[in-house]
Amino acid sequence: MLIDFFYTLRAAKLPVSVREYLTLLEALQANVVGPASEACSIDDFYHLARTVMVKDEKHFDKFDKAFGAYFKGVEMLTDFTKEVPLDWLEKILQKELTPEQKAAIEKMGWDELMETLKKRLEEQKERHEGGNKWIGTGGTSPFGNGGYNPQGIRIGGKGGNKSAVKVWDQRAYKDYDDSQELGTRNIKVALRRLRRFAREGSQEELDLDGTIRKTAANAGYLDILMRPERHNNVKVLLLMDVGGTMDEHIARVEEMFSAVKAEFKHLDFYYFHNCVYDFMWKNNKRRYAEKFPTWDILRKYNKDYKLIFIGDATMSPYEILQKGGSVEYNNEEAGAEWLQRLTHTFPKYAWINPEPQGVWQYRQSISIIQQLMSQRMFPLTLKGLEDAMRLLSK
């Protein structure tokens, strides 16, 4: 039975070998999970198989997809504790509003929004749907999901209008795949504008072009030229936005990430969500357990690092300018403060935006980020990357 499972993992381009497959069989025979265990479940087998078969966490997402494809209909059990009853958030109807009706809905300010939510949680006792006041679905209330409000707090459900200033939900993000095959070499070519090689060390490398020229000038007598080995001394610190609206750009950002890892020897990277705050992370599955304080990152890297942000800069302006404005937790300092610290620490910086440049003028948050970046924002296009690399290499 499991031989097909093994081939499914191989088909998903996971680096699994026969040795790992045999180890999995041995674990099953030893009843690590199996009929002998009363707590046995498909979830137990999933964790066992992933532990045995996957040696690098960047392949977890591929494993999850392959596992789901093989064991069709099997759902991974995840326990997200929510204080708001789930039946309040079950979306049954979708209210269609005219542009005039949408324009008539008033937007609450930040303080009023937070205070009103506190009151609703104290007063509400049952599920509501299609209304304009309570926590529910399908209406115009600023609290809940599946409806419309120009500015609110999304509780559960999926986003659609991109107008939430807070999100009451524990969301799982996926690491960008650094092995993604590029459909074009253009990104790599653009990034090479940033590379500056220093001639260092002893004469260990054959200068083939110089040898050919010298030999030809000597009427065919071989004249071998050597040159110092080339070293890529460019240092890059890459900060990548992940989750939320960035899910629309995963494929292009993965191409960019792959190209950066291939082109720069001295590279380090971190993830953030929407805006940089007091911590970042390197692994999205452990982002709550393994946090890297932004202060430590500022102290760890020298100012000769080139700082590159990748993000769509699409968020509520509160997330940039407001203390406590993060959609996920109450940050003690505004995101703008951290962005300014980063750009002051690393004088060579740029922001790469995967959003089409034509929509930038309609996003207030993009305009704010552009100002904080001193207009050093470039689109994720060939010309945009070339312009960004030209700026960083000055």
C-alpha positions as CSV (number, residue, x, y, z in Angstrom):
1,M,0.0,0.0,0.0
2,L,2.6,2.6,1.0
3,I,4.8,2.0,-2.0
4,D,2.4,4.2,-4.0
5,F,2.6,6.8,-1.2
6,F,6.4,6.8,-1.6
7,Y,6.1,7.3,-5.3
8,T,3.6,10.1,-4.8
9,L,6.1,12.0,-2.6
10,R,8.8,11.4,-5.3
11,A,6.4,12.7,-8.0
12,A,5.9,15.9,-5.9
13,K,9.7,16.4,-6.2
14,L,10.4,15.7,-2.5
15,P,13.9,14.4,-1.9
16,V,12.9,11.1,-0.3
17,S,14.9,7.9,-0.6
18,V,14.3,4.2,-0.1
19,R,16.1,4.4,3.2
20,E,13.5,6.8,4.6
21,Y,10.7,4.6,3.2
22,L,12.1,1.6,5.0
23,T,12.5,3.6,8.2
24,L,8.8,4.5,8.0
25,L,7.9,0.8,7.6
26,E,10.0,-0.1,10.6
27,A,8.3,2.5,12.7
28,L,4.9,1.1,11.7
29,Q,6.0,-2.5,12.4
30,A,7.2,-1.3,15.8
31,N,3.7,0.2,16.5
32,V,4.9,3.7,16.9
33,V,1.5,4.4,15.4
34,G,-0.9,1.6,14.4
35,P,-3.6,-0.8,15.5
36,A,-1.8,-1.4,18.8
37,S,-2.2,2.2,19.8
38,E,-5.6,3.4,21.0
39,A,-4.8,7.0,20.1
40,C,-4.0,6.0,16.5
41,S,-5.3,8.3,13.8
42,I,-4.5,9.5,10.3
43,D,-3.2,12.6,12.0
44,D,-0.7,10.5,14.0
45,F,0.5,8.8,10.7
46,Y,0.8,12.2,9.1
47,H,3.2,13.5,11.8
48,L,5.2,10.2,11.8
49,A,5.5,10.2,8.0
50,R,6.5,13.8,7.8
51,T,9.1,13.3,10.6
52,V,10.7,10.3,8.9
53,M,10.4,11.4,5.2
54,V,11.1,15.1,5.3
55,K,14.5,16.3,6.4
56,D,14.1,20.0,5.6
57,E,11.2,22.1,6.8
58,K,11.1,24.1,3.5
59,H,9.6,20.9,2.0
60,F,6.7,20.7,4.5
61,D,4.3,22.4,2.1
62,K,5.1,20.0,-0.7
63,F,4.6,17.1,1.7
64,D,1.2,18.4,2.8
65,K,0.0,18.7,-0.8
66,A,1.3,15.2,-1.7
67,F,-0.2,13.7,1.5
68,G,-3.5,15.3,0.8
69,A,-3.5,14.1,-2.8
70,Y,-2.8,10.5,-1.8
71,F,-5.2,10.3,1.2
72,K,-8.1,12.0,-0.5
73,G,-10.6,13.5,1.8
74,V,-8.3,13.4,4.8
75,E,-8.2,16.7,6.7
76,M,-5.4,17.7,9.0
77,L,-6.6,18.5,12.5
78,T,-5.6,22.0,13.7
79,D,-6.8,23.4,17.0
80,F,-7.3,27.2,16.8
81,T,-8.8,28.4,20.0
82,K,-11.4,31.2,19.4
83,E,-13.3,33.0,22.1
84,V,-16.0,34.0,19.6
85,P,-18.4,31.1,19.0
86,L,-17.9,29.5,15.6
87,D,-21.6,29.5,14.8
88,W,-21.6,33.3,14.9
89,L,-19.2,33.2,11.9
90,E,-20.9,30.7,9.6
91,K,-21.5,32.4,6.4
92,I,-24.9,31.6,4.9
93,L,-25.9,34.6,2.8
94,Q,-24.0,37.1,0.7
95,K,-25.5,40.6,0.7
96,E,-25.1,42.5,-2.5
97,L,-24.8,46.3,-2.0
98,T,-25.0,49.0,-4.6
99,P,-22.2,51.6,-4.8
100,E,-24.5,54.2,-3.3
101,Q,-25.3,51.9,-0.4
102,K,-21.6,51.2,0.2
103,A,-20.8,55.0,0.1
104,A,-23.5,55.6,2.8
105,I,-21.8,53.3,5.3
106,E,-19.8,55.4,7.7
107,K,-16.2,54.5,8.7
108,M,-15.3,54.4,12.4
109,G,-12.1,55.8,13.7
110,W,-9.5,53.6,15.4
111,D,-10.4,54.3,19.0
112,E,-14.1,54.1,18.4
113,L,-13.7,50.8,16.5
114,M,-11.8,49.2,19.4
115,E,-14.1,50.5,22.1
116,T,-17.2,49.4,20.2
117,L,-15.8,45.9,19.7
118,K,-15.2,45.6,23.4
119,K,-18.9,46.6,24.1
120,R,-20.2,44.1,21.5
121,L,-18.3,41.2,23.0
122,E,-19.8,42.1,26.4
123,E,-23.4,42.5,25.1
124,Q,-23.8,40.0,22.4
125,K,-25.3,36.6,23.4
126,E,-26.3,35.0,20.1
127,R,-25.5,34.7,16.4
128,H,-26.4,37.5,14.0
129,E,-26.4,37.6,10.2
130,G,-26.9,40.4,7.7
131,G,-27.0,43.2,10.2
132,N,-25.1,46.4,10.7
133,K,-24.3,46.3,14.4
134,W,-23.4,42.9,15.9
135,I,-20.5,40.4,15.3
136,G,-21.7,38.3,12.4
137,T,-21.7,37.6,8.7
138,G,-23.0,38.9,5.5
139,G,-23.9,42.4,6.7
140,T,-22.4,45.8,7.0
141,S,-21.3,45.6,10.6
142,P,-17.6,46.4,11.1
143,F,-17.2,43.1,13.1
144,G,-17.3,39.6,11.5
145,N,-16.8,38.4,8.0
146,G,-18.5,37.9,4.6
147,G,-20.0,41.3,4.5
148,Y,-19.0,44.8,3.6
149,N,-17.6,47.7,5.7
150,P,-15.1,50.3,4.6
151,Q,-13.1,49.7,7.8
152,G,-13.6,47.0,10.3
153,I,-12.2,44.0,12.2
154,R,-12.4,40.7,10.4
155,I,-13.2,37.8,12.8
156,G,-12.7,34.4,11.2
157,G,-13.6,33.7,7.5
158,K,-11.7,34.9,4.4
159,G,-10.9,38.4,3.5
160,G,-12.3,39.9,0.3
161,N,-12.5,43.7,0.5
162,K,-9.0,44.2,1.9
163,S,-10.3,46.8,4.3
164,A,-9.8,45.2,7.7
165,V,-7.6,47.0,10.2
166,K,-7.4,44.0,12.5
167,V,-7.8,40.2,11.9
168,W,-9.0,38.1,14.7
169,D,-7.7,34.7,13.5
170,Q,-4.6,32.6,13.8
171,R,-3.3,32.3,10.3
172,A,-0.7,29.8,9.0
173,Y,1.7,31.2,6.4
174,K,3.9,29.1,4.2
175,D,7.6,29.7,3.6
176,Y,8.6,30.8,0.1
177,D,10.0,27.9,-1.9
178,D,13.7,28.7,-2.7
179,S,13.9,25.8,-5.2
180,Q,11.2,27.2,-7.5
181,E,12.3,26.8,-11.1
182,L,12.4,30.1,-13.0
183,G,10.4,30.4,-16.1
184,T,12.8,33.1,-17.3
185,R,16.4,34.1,-16.6
186,N,15.5,37.8,-16.8
187,I,15.3,38.1,-13.0
188,K,18.8,36.7,-12.6
189,V,20.1,38.9,-15.3
190,A,18.6,42.0,-13.6
191,L,20.0,41.0,-10.2
192,R,23.5,40.6,-11.6
193,R,23.7,44.4,-11.9
194,L,24.2,44.5,-8.2
195,R,27.1,42.1,-8.2
196,R,30.6,43.6,-7.8
197,F,33.5,41.2,-7.8
198,A,36.7,42.0,-6.0
199,R,40.0,40.5,-7.2
200,E,41.6,38.9,-4.2
201,G,44.0,36.2,-3.2
202,S,46.7,34.3,-5.1
203,Q,46.7,33.7,-8.9
204,E,44.8,30.5,-8.9
205,E,42.3,31.0,-11.7
206,L,43.0,30.7,-15.5
207,D,42.3,33.9,-17.4
208,L,41.1,32.1,-20.5
209,D,40.2,35.2,-22.5
210,G,43.5,36.9,-21.6
211,T,45.4,33.7,-22.5
212,I,43.8,33.5,-26.0
213,R,44.5,37.2,-26.7
214,K,48.1,36.9,-25.5
215,T,48.8,33.7,-27.4
216,A,47.4,35.2,-30.6
217,A,49.5,38.3,-30.1
218,N,52.6,36.0,-29.8
219,A,52.0,34.4,-33.2
220,G,50.6,31.2,-31.7
221,Y,53.1,30.7,-28.9
222,L,51.2,29.7,-25.8
223,D,51.3,32.4,-23.1
224,I,49.2,31.4,-20.1
225,L,47.8,34.2,-18.0
226,M,46.5,33.7,-14.4
227,R,44.3,36.0,-12.4
228,P,43.0,36.1,-8.8
229,E,39.9,34.1,-8.1
230,R,36.7,36.0,-8.2
231,H,34.7,36.5,-5.0
232,N,31.2,37.9,-4.8
233,N,31.4,40.4,-1.9
234,V,27.9,41.8,-2.2
235,K,25.9,41.3,1.0
236,V,22.1,41.3,0.9
237,L,19.5,41.4,3.7
238,L,16.2,40.3,2.3
239,L,12.9,41.1,4.2
240,M,9.8,39.5,2.7
241,D,6.2,40.1,3.4
242,V,4.1,36.9,3.7
243,G,0.5,36.0,4.0
244,G,-2.7,37.9,3.5
245,T,-2.8,39.9,0.2
246,M,0.7,38.5,-0.6
247,D,-0.8,35.1,-1.3
248,E,-1.8,36.5,-4.7
249,H,1.9,37.0,-5.6
250,I,3.4,33.8,-4.2
251,A,4.6,32.4,-7.6
252,R,6.4,35.6,-8.6
253,V,7.9,36.2,-5.2
254,E,9.2,32.6,-5.2
255,E,10.9,33.2,-8.5
256,M,12.5,36.3,-7.1
257,F,13.5,34.5,-3.9
258,S,15.1,31.6,-6.0
259,A,17.0,34.1,-8.1
260,V,18.3,36.0,-5.1
261,K,19.5,32.9,-3.4
262,A,21.3,31.8,-6.6
263,E,23.0,35.1,-7.3
264,F,24.2,36.2,-3.9
265,K,26.6,34.2,-1.7
266,H,26.2,36.5,1.3
267,L,22.5,36.5,1.8
268,D,20.3,36.4,4.9
269,F,16.5,36.7,4.9
270,Y,13.5,37.2,7.3
271,Y,9.7,37.2,7.0
272,F,7.3,39.8,8.3
273,H,3.5,40.4,7.7
274,N,2.3,43.6,6.1
275,C,4.7,45.9,8.0
276,V,7.9,45.4,10.1
277,Y,7.5,45.6,13.8
278,D,9.5,44.6,16.8
279,F,10.2,41.0,15.6
280,M,10.6,38.9,12.4
281,W,11.0,35.2,11.8
282,K,12.7,32.8,9.4
283,N,10.3,29.9,9.5
284,N,6.6,30.5,9.1
285,K,5.6,27.3,10.8
286,R,7.5,28.4,13.9
287,R,6.9,32.1,13.7
288,Y,5.3,32.2,17.2
289,A,8.0,30.0,18.8
290,E,11.1,31.4,17.1
291,K,11.1,35.2,16.9
292,F,14.1,37.3,16.0
293,P,13.9,40.8,17.6
294,T,14.3,43.5,15.1
295,W,16.7,45.3,17.4
296,D,19.0,42.2,17.2
297,I,18.8,42.2,13.4
298,L,19.7,45.9,13.4
299,R,22.8,45.2,15.5
300,K,23.8,41.9,13.8
301,Y,24.4,43.2,10.3
302,N,26.9,45.9,9.2
303,K,25.8,48.9,7.2
304,D,27.4,47.5,4.0
305,Y,24.5,45.1,3.6
306,K,22.0,46.0,0.9
307,L,18.5,46.0,2.3
308,I,15.8,44.7,0.0
309,F,12.1,44.6,1.1
310,I,9.6,42.5,-0.9
311,G,6.0,43.3,-0.2
312,D,2.8,44.7,-1.8
313,A,2.5,47.4,0.9
314,T,-1.2,46.9,0.9
315,M,-2.7,47.2,4.3
316,S,-4.6,49.6,6.6
317,P,-2.7,52.9,7.1
318,Y,-3.1,52.2,10.9
319,E,-0.7,49.2,10.5
320,I,2.0,51.6,9.5
321,L,1.3,54.7,11.6
322,Q,-0.6,53.5,14.7
323,K,0.7,52.0,17.9
324,G,-1.2,48.7,18.3
325,G,-2.1,48.9,14.6
326,S,-0.8,45.4,13.6
327,V,-3.7,43.1,12.5
328,E,-2.3,40.3,14.6
329,Y,-1.2,41.8,18.0
330,N,-0.8,45.0,19.9
331,N,2.6,46.3,18.8
332,E,4.1,48.8,21.2
333,E,5.6,51.0,18.5
334,A,4.3,52.0,15.1
335,G,5.6,50.1,12.0
336,A,6.8,53.4,10.6
337,E,9.3,53.7,13.5
338,W,10.8,50.4,12.7
339,L,11.0,51.1,8.9
340,Q,12.9,54.3,9.6
341,R,15.3,52.5,11.9
342,L,16.1,50.0,9.2
343,T,16.6,52.5,6.5
344,H,18.8,54.6,8.7
345,T,20.9,51.6,9.7
346,F,21.3,50.3,6.1
347,P,21.8,53.3,3.7
348,K,21.5,51.2,0.6
349,Y,17.9,50.0,0.5
350,A,15.0,49.5,-1.9
351,W,11.4,48.1,-1.8
352,I,10.2,45.7,-4.5
353,N,6.4,45.7,-4.9
354,P,4.7,42.9,-6.8
355,E,1.4,44.9,-7.1
356,P,0.9,46.4,-10.6
357,Q,2.3,49.9,-10.6
358,G,-0.9,51.2,-12.0
359,V,-2.8,50.6,-8.7
360,W,-0.2,52.2,-6.5
361,Q,-1.9,55.6,-6.6
362,Y,-5.2,54.2,-5.3
363,R,-3.6,52.6,-2.2
364,Q,-3.1,54.9,0.7
365,S,-0.7,52.5,2.4
366,I,1.5,52.3,-0.7
367,S,1.9,56.1,-0.7
368,I,2.9,56.0,2.9
369,I,5.5,53.3,2.4
370,Q,6.8,55.2,-0.6
371,Q,7.4,58.2,1.5
372,L,9.1,56.2,4.3
373,M,11.3,54.6,1.6
374,S,12.2,58.0,0.1
375,Q,10.4,56.9,-3.1
376,R,12.8,53.9,-3.4
377,M,9.9,51.6,-4.4
378,F,10.1,49.6,-7.6
379,P,7.7,47.2,-9.3
380,L,8.5,43.5,-9.6
381,T,9.2,43.8,-13.3
382,L,12.4,43.5,-15.4
383,K,12.8,47.3,-15.6
384,G,11.9,47.7,-12.0
385,L,14.5,45.3,-10.8
386,E,17.1,46.8,-13.1
387,D,16.4,50.3,-11.7
388,A,16.5,49.0,-8.1
389,M,19.8,47.1,-8.6
390,R,21.3,50.2,-10.3
391,L,20.3,52.3,-7.3
392,L,21.7,49.8,-4.8
393,S,25.0,49.5,-6.6
394,K,25.8,53.3,-6.5
